[in-house]
Amino acid sequence: MKNVPTEDAIRLALSKVPYPGFTRDIVSFGIVRGIKIGSEIEVQLVIATNDTGVARELRDRVIRVIASLPDSPQARVLVDVQAPVQSSGQGPTPIPGVRHVIAVASGKGGVGKSTVSLNLAAALSREGLAVGLCDCDLYGPSIALMCGAKERPLADDEGRILPPEHHGIKIMSMGLLLEDDSPAVLRGPMVTRYTQQFLRNVNWGSLDVLLLDLPPGTGDIQLTIVQTVALTGVVIVTTPQEVALIDARKAISMFQKTNVPILGILENMSYFQIPGEETRHEIFGSGGGSIESSRLGVPYLGGLPLDPAVRIACDQGVPVVLSDPDATVSKLLTKAVKFLLTALG
């Protein structure tokens, strides 16, 4: 008798199968509900989707992976497709008291998305809007530091978190709950729970705009948000070079598949200009964000220079649009915000 693969070996192989459109695998998603080994290998999957193509794609992927295992018998994949569970029966729902929820995403880390999120929030506040900023990067929270916030949040009589306010912005971040050197050690279900807590169990009050600073990638947090929160749209942050645009395209594709409007692409670190000189040094290439926005038919919100003043301001806990409103980068961020306000109506 052949040494057929064990259940552990099969489960390990299936942990390499990503859910369509996301980076997370089907085992950690909890989609694999059963594995039976006999004359054939039977795999039971349970998914919640309205897209019939997802079931077909998953079935094909699982069959190919199992067929690649040594001495594997034929695989039979049963997919139980269930209607997605909606909090109101009608899909993602608004956050009470918040007029517009805007996600700021990148797909790739290191492009300055959190810095851009904070300064967009500060620029919106300067325009007279009531603004909130939720740091959804649970593993690498930085908004608290860049806002100069160190206090622990309090709770109201109903047990909801009261977000501290800095620079006219109500903020919530895992950085407010952890010590400076403490990591956030969280797995799938806890990530989802914390994300929902930050969005639904925070007393945001009455806001015109709540910005969500998303982590890189297209994983648990992004999935939780697009499935449960009614987003007005998303701003995509990238740098000019192709290595950043590759991941930006993946993020854009995810939001398009979930019917979230792309409000625009904002290119960060577009160039560096030595003070007093006219020459622009395009360290990360040029034109990538503009070309991508034209290709996709979405607005281009501008290119921001690589300016040390931005870093200095963030380290000091003050957004650069407030500490140096006349700086070129501040004026460009303000221009982008005015475009967003026009789009919001």
N, C-alpha and C positions, 0 to 999 in steps of 0.2 A: 504493500500500500504506500502510495506517495505520502511524503511529509507535507501535507497541506498546510497553508499558513494558519497560524493561531489567531485567535480573536485579537490579542494584543498587537500582533504584527499587522493585521488588517486595519485596526483602529489607528495605528501609527501612520500607515500609508494614507489613510483618509484625512489625517491631520495636515496633509500637504495639499489638500484640495480646497481652494478658496471659494467662498460664496460669490456667485457672479456679481461683479461690480464692486467688490470689497476685497480688502487685503486679509481679512480674518478667515480662518478655515472653518469647515462645516462641523468639525468635532467640537471645537471650543464654543461655537455658536449654539450647540445643543441640538443640532439638526439630526444627527445620527442617533436614532432611538433603539436600534436593535441590530445584532449581527448573529446569524445562525450558520453553522458550518456542517455540511453534510455532503451529499453527492454534488451539490452546488452551494455557493456562498450566497446567502440571502441578506441583503442590507435594507433596513427600514429607515426611511427618511421622513421627517415631518417638517414642512415649511409653511410659512404664512405669507402668501403673495397673491396678487391679482394678475401676475404676469405668467401666462402658461409656458412661455419660453424658458423660464427659470427652471422648472421641473425637468424639462427635456434636456437642458444643458447639464444640470446636475447629474442626471441619470447617466448620460454619456461619459462625463468626467469620472464618475465612480467606477463604471465598468472598465474604462481604460486603465485606471490605477490598479484595480484588483487583477486585471489580466497581466499586468507587468510583474506581479509577484511570482517567485519561483514555485512551480508545481501547483499553481492555483487552478481549481476547477472553474467551470463557468459561473458567472455572477448573475444574480437576479436582483434588481433594485426596485423596491416598492416605494413610491413617493406619495405620501398623504398630503395633498394640498389643501390647506385650510384658509379661510378668509382672514385677513389681518385683523387683529384685535385693535379697535380704535377707542380712544378715551371718550369720544362723544358720539360714536357711530358714523361720523362724517369725515374721518381723516384727522390730520394734525389740527390741533386747536390753538387758539390765541392764548397768550399769557395775560391774565386779568390785569387791567389797568395800563397795558402797554399797547400803544398804537401801531408801532412798527418794530419788528424784530429782524435785524440784519446780521447775517453771519459774515465773518471775515475769515477767509480760508486761503490755503496756499497749495496743499498737496505735498509740499516739501518743507522741511525745516531749514532754518538759517537764512530765510529771505527777509526777515525783519517784520513779520506779520504782526506780532504783538506790539511792536513800536508803532506801526501804522495804525493798529486798532485803537491804541490809547490816544494818539494824536487826532484821529478822526473823531473820537468821542469828545475830546477837548474842543475841537473846532466846531462841532455841532452845538456844544454847550455855549460857546461864544456867540453863536447865532441866536441864542435865546431859547433853545430847546431844553426840555427836561430829559436828561440822558443817563442811561445805565450802561455798565460794561461788565460782562460776565466772562471771567477767565475760564474757558472750558478745557484748557490743557491741564488736566489733573496731575500729570506726571512731571511737567516742567513749568509750573506756574511762575509768571514773572510780572504780572500786572501790579501786584501789591508793591513790589520793590519800585517799579517805575512810577507809581503814584505817590510814593513816600508813605505808604500805609503800613503800620505795624500793630495796630490795636486788634484785639480779638472781637469779632462781631457779637452783638447782644441779640436777644430774642424778644419778641413782643409777647403779649398775653396769650396769643394763640400758638405760641411755640415756633413762629416763623422767624427766620433770620432777618435781622435789621442790617442792611448793607451800609458800611461806613461811606461817607461822602468826602471826596477829595477833589479839589479843583473843579467843583461843580458837577462831579460825576459820581453816581452811586456805583460802588464796585463790589464784586464778589469774586473771591479767588481762593483756591486751596492754599495759597501762600499765606492767607490770613489764619489758617487753622493749624499750620505746621510750624515747628521750630525751623530755624534757618538751615540746619544741616540734616533735617529729617526727610527721608524719601517717602513718597506716596506709594505704598506697596498694595496694589489693587488688582483683582482679577475681574473677568467679564461682568458678572452680576453686580459687583460692587461699583464698577465704573458706571454702569447704567444707573444705579441707584443714586450715586453722588451727582451725576449729571442732572437727573430729574430733581433732586433736592435743590441744586443751585438755581434751577429755572422755576420750579413750582413752589418751593417752600421758602422762598426769599420774599420778604415784603418789599417789593419794588416800588410800591405806591403808584402814582400816576406818572407815566413816562411817555414822552413823544417817541423816543427811539431807545431800544435796547440792543447794543452791539454784542455779538457773541464771538469772542476770540477763540477760534477752533484750533485744535492741535494739528500737526501734520498728518497726512495720510487720509485713508478712507475707512476707518475702523469703527469700533463700538460707539464712540462718542458721536461721530457724525451720523451714524445709523440711527441712534436714539433720537437725535435732534430732528432729522428730516422726517422721521416717522411720527413724531409726537408734537412738534411745534410748528405752528403756521408761520412760516418765514415770509417776510416781504420780499426778500431777495438775498443775494450773496455778492460780496466784493472779493475778487480773486487778486491776491498779491503774488507777484513773481519778480524775479530778476531777469535781465535780458538773455542770459545764456540758455542754450538748449537743455542742459541738464536740469534746470529749474522748470522750464516750460513743459518738459515731458510729464512731470508730476502735476503741474498746474492743469494740464489737459485731462488727466485722470480725475482730478477734483471737479472740474467743469462737467465732465461726462456724468459723474455721479449725481450732481445737482440737476442736470438736465433730465436724467432718467427719473428723478423724483419730482419733476415739475416745479423746481425752485428757480425763479428768474435770476439770470446773471445781470446784476446791476452795472457791472463794469470790471475792467482789468486795470489794476494800478501797478505800474512798474517801479520797483524800488532799486536803489543803488544803480541808477541808470548811467551815472558818470561821476567823476571826481574833478573838481576844479580848484586849483591852487588859488588861495585868496590873492586878489590883485592881478591875476592873469586871466586871459580870455580863452585859453586852450582848454578843451574838455578832454579828460582822459577816460576813455570808455573801458574800464577795467574788466567788466564782465560781458563785453560785447555791446551791441547796440541794436535797438529796434525790435527786439523779440516780442515785447509786450504789445507794441503797436501792430505788428504784423499778425500776431495771434488774434487780437481783437477784431481786426479786419476780416480774417479768415472765418471767424465764428459769427461775425455780424453783431458784436456786442460793443458797448461804448468803451473807449479808451480814456481812462481817468487821468492820464499823465504819467510822466517819468520823474521820479524824485532823485535828487543828487545824493551821493554818498557824502554826508556832512558830519564831521566830528562833533558839531554842536548837538546833534541828535543824541549821540551816545552820552555826551556829558550831561545833557538835560535829564535823560532817563536815569542815569546813575544817581543824580541828585534828587530824583523823585518828582520832577516837574516836566510835563509835556513841552516840547520845543515850541509848539504853536503859542504857548503862553509865556515861556521864558524869553523867546526871541521871535515875536510875531512878524518882524520885518525881514527875517531870513528867507532866502529863496525857497527852501524846503517848506517853510511855514506857509508862504503864499500859495505854493502849489497844492498843499494839503487843503487849504481853505477853498481854493478853486474847485478841487475835487468834491468837497462837501457841498458847495453851492450847486454843483451838477446833480449830486444825489438828492438834494432837497427838491430840485425841479422834477426829478424822476418820481419822487414820492408824492408830489402834488400837494 
